């Protein structure tokens, strides 16, 4: 990460997940990274309760106790669970599932941003959250997956709002969304059968590709969403 200062301080939120762990592995292998804090519901590092905003705030305070943060990666998200699957038709839309997906994919990253953005370093810093290409309204040609698409579109709007507000107080900060591609994790496992050859990525490949994208971002790109290859995704 050559764009960040020598000895930069990094935070990975959602460090126990497939992509989160891969982010941690990549950052631990970067000799320029001075410290890495992991936050997750379970596993090593700082623990938090995603249902409790005070727990989110406490985790952010603990993560930033050593000084301003230069890189915050929010690697959380949901697509399916025991009680819900992506909807193939409107008749499958259910309130409980919709609200659960919306909270995890949109509200929770926004609450995390609320807690950590004030701790971003003023000279050069990045807050990036995992988004998805299917959250693009202009790129939607297939429909379906109502809850997931809506949640990622909402996240993209929240990131743009956060970027605009953050720029008023911290002109060196970048707020961005990242599309990891289809990654071989538990999230995508039930849907990998239709993935074109060569487009199912390992967590390591995706994480390292996204870190390269993050390393090239400038403040004037704050509020945008980029895929693993650095292509800007239209809203």
N, C-alpha and C positions, 0 to 999 in steps of 0.2 A: 504494500500500500504506500506508494511513493508520494501521493498527494497529501498524505497526513504527516504531521510532525514526527520526527524521530522520538520513539518512546510513547507513541500515541496510546490512549486508553480506550479499550473497546468493551462493548456490552452486547451479549447475544441473549435476547429474550425469546424463550422457547427453545432453550439449549438442549433439551432432552429428546427433541424430535429428530427425524432423519436429516432434514436440511439444516436445522439448528446445530446438530452435532457436527455436521460437515463444515459449517461456518467456523465453529470452534477449532476444529482440527486444522483448518487452513490458517486461521489467525495465530494459533500457537506455533505454527511453522514459519511465521513471518518474524525475522529477527528485529524488525523495526517496531513491533508491537510491544509496548512496555508492560501492559497489564490487560488481562481479560477477565471479565466478570460474567458468569453464567447465571441466568435466571430461568427457573422452570417450576412447574407444579410439583415435580419430583426429581430425584437425581441429585447430583452434587451441585454445590453453589448456593445461591440465594433462592429461597422458596417463596412462592406467593400463591394466593387463592384468587383465581380469575373471576370469581363471583363477588369479591369484596374489594371495592375501590380503595379502601384504606390500606389493604394488604398490598395493592399495586403501588400506592404512594410510598409505603414503607420500604418495599423492595427497591424502588428507584432511589430513595434516599441512601439506602445501604450501598447500592451499586456505585453511587456517586460520592461516597464518603471520602474516597481517596483523591478527589479532584475532578475538574471538568472532564466530560466525556467527548472524545473525538469521533467515535463511530458507534452507533446503536443500530443493531439489526433485529427487527421484529419478525421472528420466524414462526408465526402461529397461524393456524387456519384449520377449517374443517370442510369436508365435502360429504361425508356420510358417517353414520353411527348405527348402533343396533336398532334405534327407533326411527331412523329416516335414511332415505336414499335420494340422489338427485332426481327431480321430477322429469319424467319424459312427456307429460301432458299436464294441462292446467287442472284437470280433475284430480290430480294427485297432490296438489298444493294443500298443505295443512298448516294451520296457524302456529302450533307449537314448534314444528320443525323449522318453519320460516324464521321465527323469532330467535330460535337457538342458533341457526346458521348466521343470521344477521348480527347477533351479539358477538359471536366468536370472530367473525371475519371483518366486521366493520367497527362496532362499538369498542371492543376490547383493544384493538390497535390504537384507536383514538384516545382511549383512557391511558394507555401506556405512553403515548406521545405527550399527553397532558402532563404526565408525571416526570418524563425524562427530558423533554425539550428545554425546560429552564436550566438543565445541567449541561447542555451542549457547550463546548468550548467556543469562544467568540471568534478566534482567528480562523479556524478551519474545522468543520465538523459535518457529519452526515447522520441523518435518521432515515432508515430505509425499511419498508415493510413489504412482506410478500403479497403481491397482488396476483392477477391472472389476466391473460389475454381475453378470456371470455367475459371479463367485466367491461369490455369496450362495447358501448352501444352502437357506434358506427360500424363496427366490424361483425356485428351479430347477424349471421345469415342462416343459422340452423334453429334458433329458438331452444326451448327446453331448459332444464337445469335452472328453473326460475329463482329459487332461493340463493343458489351459489352465484349466479350471474348478478342478481340484484345486490348481494352483499359486497361483491368485489367492485361493482360500479359505485356503490355508496362509499366504499373505502377510498376509491380514487378521488371522489369529490372531497372527502374529508382531508386527504393528503394535500390537495390543492389549497383548501382553506387554511390548513395548518401552515403551509409554506408561505402564503401571503401574510399571515399574522406574524410568523416567526421572523420574516425579513425585516419587519419594522424594528425589531429589537436585536437581531443577530444577523447581520448582512453576510457573514461568512458561512452560515449554515445552509445545508442542502437537505430538503425533504423530498423523498422519492418513493415510488412504488417499483417493485421488481417482479417480473414474470419469470419463474424458474424453468419454464418448459415442463414437460411431463417427466417426473422424477420417480425412480423406482423406490417408492416408500409405501407405507400402509395407506396413505391417503389415495393414491392412484391405483393401488393393486387390483381392485375389482374391474378397472376400466382399461387395462393395458392391452387387451386383445386387439383393439382398433388402432393402436399407435403405429405409425409407419416405421419401417425398419430404419434404425439409426437415430430415432427421435425419442427413445426412452433412455433418459440420462441417469447415471449414477448420482447419488447425492454429492459426492466429491466433485464430479465434473460440473454440475450445476452451481454449486456453491463457489467454486473457484472462478467460473465464468461470470457470475454476478458480482463477485468482489472486483474483478477487472473492470466491470461497468461502473461500479461505485467509485473506483479509483480515478475514473476519467470524468466524473461529474463536476460541473461548476455551478456557482450560485444562480446564474441565469437560467439553469435547467431545473431549478427547484420547483416542485409541484407537478412534475411530469412522471410518467410511468415508462419503464424501459424493460425490454426483454433481455434474456441472457446473452444475446449477441450485441446488445447496445442499441437496438432499434427502438425508437420512441413509439409507443402505442397510443393511437388516437383514442380519445374518450368516446 
